[in-house]
C-alpha cells in the first residue's frame, strides 16, 4: 500500500468519524450511520493493506 493510499484511507476514516459525531450531536441518524459506514470501510481497507504487506514480509523472509 503506497503512502498516498494510506493517507487517503486515514483521511476517509477521519471524515467518517467527523460525520458520525456531527450526526450524533444533531440527532441526524442518517448522517451518523453514513459516517460510521465510511469510517468502517476505511479501517477495513487499512487492515487489508496491512495484511497484504505482512504477507509480502513473510514471503521475503522465506526467500531469505
PyMOL commands that set and color helices and strands:
alter all, ss='L'
color gray80, all
select helices_A, chain A and resi 3-25+29-63
alter helices_A, ss='H'
color red, helices_A
deselect
rebuild
show_as cartoon
